[in-house]
């Protein structure tokens, strides 16, 4: 029997879920707020043609929890939230659609701040911003930070280099075989960093046009079959599409020393597949740490955007990754749990501090 919405919220202690619909524009949205102990919940709006509202709710709940951890482990004074819009981005998006959504965001009075995510962009944020101040990632000509993809990619690159340092004794990726599952906006920038560092890059993607664009831009990259990537010999597996690609079947087959990519919720079940990676000797860089660059970048926008400050903050993903590896070894726990403990400790400590003030 399907759990009630309240029961689903209680599983991971979500604070609030808001359902929004507008018949005129076809808008159907779910805004999930996980935790606001550290500050307002900042997280992007994802647009996807989910098979059901339940699938959309499940995604919103998982993603918003990840945003709480992402903000906490990155040292940001922000909470975790995420919104999903159920529908075809190619058919529904328009000025009135986004302005109506902006009104829903504004009705939360700053408890949730939105930004771009899958199938949304800076231009969409501009429309949302016509109805609410609680939006980031607006175009640069409006004083915003624009596309967060380069910063997310830079953070992933930093995490990869930290993992390389851990496994091979230095952080050069020259000669390393890296397989990217997904060649979207973030993936393109990751490929650029890897190629410049001398890595041998393999990529798969369900979008044939995107693959052609990748090969035109990076002729040395090799396209591989997404159905067989887990049977390849590789040094680094980089999940850069949707989540849950690390499951019992894929981990059993996986021939890699490191997993480090930009996808959210990479582990199908963190309590099962985090330990499974550890037992197999695969070094896993937790997703909510390694892909935090985009969040860090848009968080800087809240205080007046400064690109150099943003890049310096994203670079700290390298040292945080090493910190997680050290805790994992010391306590003999998998890296996902180590990262969660660090994030939860900060949330709890700041929460207790504020109750004493």
N, C-alpha and C positions, 0 to 999 in steps of 0.2 A: 504494500500500500504506500502511495506517495505521501511523504511527509508534508505537513502544512508549511506555509511560508514562514511562520513564526518559528517552527521547529528547525527549518533550514537555516534561519538566521542564528538560532541559538547554538548550532553546531560549532561555529567559530566566533561567536559573540559579536555579531554585527549589530550596529546601533540602529540603523534605519534603512528601509528600502522604500523608494518612491516609484509608483507606476504612473506614467504619463501617456495620455492619448489625445489625439486631435483628429476628428473625422475629416475635416476639410482638407488638411494637408496629408493625411495618411500617416501621421506620426504615431509610433508606438515605441516608447522608451522606458527603460528601467534604470534608475539611479540607485546604486548601492553604496552606502556609507559604512565602512567597517569600524574605524576608530578615529576619534578626534582628540585624543589626549594631548598630542603634541601640537595640534593646530588644526585649521580647517582641512577638510579632505580634498586633496588635489589629485585628479586623475582624468585621463582622457575619455572621450566619447568614441566608442567603437560602433561602426555600422556594419551589420552582417545579416544575411538572409537566413536566420536561424530556422530550423525545422519546426520549432515550437517555442511558445513563450517560456516554457520550463527550461529549455536549453539556453535561452537568453538569460534567464534568472540565474541558472547555475554558473554561467560564464561571468556574469556581473559579480556574484558573490565571491568566486575564486579570485577574480582579478582585483577586486577592491581590497581583499585581505592581503594580496601580494603588494599592493601599493602602500599599505600601512608598514609592512616590513621594509619595503624599498626606501621610503622616506626616513624611517627610523635608523636603518643601518647606514644611510648616507649622511646622517647628522643634520637632517633638515627639521625645521619646526613646523611640520605638516603632518596631517593625518592621511588615511587611505580611503579613497573612493574611486568608483568607476561607473561609467554609464554605458549601456548598450542600446542601440536603436535597431529594432527588428524590421528589416526590409531591404530592398534592392537599392543600393546607392546610385546606380545608374539611372533609375527611374524616379526616385523620390526627391532627391536633393534639389533645393531651390532657395531663393532668398526668403520667401515666406515660411518655408519649412523650418529653416534654421532660426529665424526670428521667433517663431512659435516655441521652438525648443528653448531658446534663450530666455523666454518668459518663465518656463518651468524651472530652469536653473536659478533664475533670479528670485523665485518664490521661496527658495531655501535660505535666503538672506546671508549668503556667504559661508554657510556650513559646507557647501560643496563648490569647488572651483574646477571648471572643466578645461579641456585642452584637446588637441587632435590625437587620433589613434588610427586604427585600421579603417581605411576607406573614408577618412575625414582629413581635412587639410587646413592650412592657414587661412585660405579664403573663406572657408566655412566658419572659422572662428571669428572672422571679421563680421559676418552677419550676426552671429550669436552676440557679439559685443555691441551691436546696436540696441540690444534689449537688456543687457546686464553687464556689470563691471566684473563679474566673477568668471572671467575667462582669460586664459593665457595662450601663448603660442600664436598670437596674432601676427599679421605680416610685418616685416621690418619697417616698411614705410609708415606704419602706425606706431612705431616705437616698440614693437614686439620682438620676439626672438626668432620668429619664422619657423622653418622646418626643423624639428628636433632630431631628425634622423642622423645627421653627421655626429652629433654629440652622443647619441646612443651607440653608434658604431665605434666611436673612439673609446668609450668605456668598455665595450666588448673586447676591443683590441688590447686595452690595458689588462683586462682579466685574463686573456689568452697568454699574454707575455708573463704575467705572474705565475700562471700554471706551468708554462714552459720552464720558468726558473726553478719551480718546485720539482718537476719531473726530470729535466735534462741538465740542470745546473747552471743554465744561463737563459736569458729571456729572448734570444734571437729566434725568429721563426723561419729563418732561411733553410730551405730544403725540406721543411716539414710538410707532410701531406694533410691538407685540411679539406674536409667535405662540408659544404654548406647545404643544408636543406632549406631552400628558400632564397630567392634573389630579389627581394623587394627593395624598398627605399633604403632601409638600414643595411640590408645585405650588400647592396651595391657599394656602399662606403666601406664596409668591412673588407670586401674583396680588394678595394683599392689599397687599403693598409697592408693586407697580406701580400699582394703582388709587389708592392714597394719594398717589403721586408724579405722578398725572395722565396716566399712559400710556394708550394705547388698546390694550386687550388682546383677543386672539383665542385660542381654545383648541379643541383636538380631543382626544378620548379614546375608546377602544373601549368604555368603561363608560358606558352611557346614564344610569344612576342617578347616577353621579358628576357627569356634565354637568348634570343637573337641579339637583343640590345646589349646584353652582358658580353657576348662574344665579340661584338663590334667594338666595344669599349676595352675589353681585356682579351686580346686574341690568344693569350697563353692559357686561359682557363679552359677546362675540359668539362663538357656536359656528361652527366651520368644518369642512369635509370634510378628513379626514386624508390622503386620496389626492391632494389638490390643493394642499396648503399650500406646496409648493416652487415653485408657480407664482404665488403671491401677492406683491404688492409689500409689503415690510415693512422695518422698521429693524433689528429683532433677532429672530433665530430662537433659541428656547429649547427644546432637546431635554430633556424631563423624564420620559421613560418608559424603556424598555430601550435598550440601546446599538446602535451601528453604523448609526444613521440618516444619518450623513454618509458617503455613498459616491459613486462616480463619477456616477451618475445624478442623485442629489439635489443635489450640489454644482453640477453643470452647470446645473440648473434654478433653483437658489437665488437669490432676489433679496433679499439682506439685506446690511447693512453689518457686522453683528456676529453672532457665534454665542456664546451664553452660556447654559448650562442645567445642570441638576443630574444628568442621566443619567451613568452610568459608561460608559467605553469608547465614546465618541460617534463616534470615527473608525473606520470599517470596517477600514482599514489605515493606521496612522499614518504610515508611510513614503511612502504614495501621497497620502493625502487631506489630511494636514497641509500639504505643499507646494502641493497643488491649491487649498486655501483661500487661501494666501498669494498665489499667482499671480493669483487672481481678485480680490485686494484686499479680501477679507473678514477682519475682525479676529476671531480665534478665541481665546477664553479657555479654556485647557486644563482638561479636566474634573476631573482629580485635584486641581487647585488650587481651582477655584471651588466644588466640592461638598464641601470638607473641613470645613465647619462642624460637621456631625454628629460626625465623628471627634474634632475638637477638643473638643467638648462632653463626650463620654463619656470622653476622656482626662483631663479635669479631675476627673472622678469618682474616678479612681484615687488622688488625693491628698486627697480630701475635697471634696465638690462645692461650688462657689461660682459662682452664675449670672452675677454681674457680671464675674468674672474670665473666664469662658467667652466672654461677649459681647465683651469687649475684645480677646481673642485672635482671635475670628472677624473682627472689624473689620479686622485686618491683611491680610486677603485683598485689600483694595483696593490697598494699597501693594505687595504682592507681585505683583499683576497688572501694575501699572505697571513694576515691575522686569523682568518677563518681556518686556513690550513693548520695553523699552529694549535688552535683550540681543538680542532678535530682530532689531531694526533694526541694532544695532552689528555683529553677525556675519552679517547677511543670511541668517538661518535662520527656519524657521517656528516659531510660538510653542510648539507641542507639544514640539519638540526643545529649545527654549530652557529650558522648564520641566523637562524630563527631565535636562538637563545640570546644572541647579542642584540638583535632588534627588540625582542620582548623585554629584555632587561632595561633598555633605555626607555621604552614606553612606560614601564612600571615605575622606574626611578623618578622620571619627570612627573608622572602622575601623583606619586606620593609627595614629591616636593611641593606641588601646587596645592595639595590639600592642606599643607602646613602653613601656607602663606595667608 
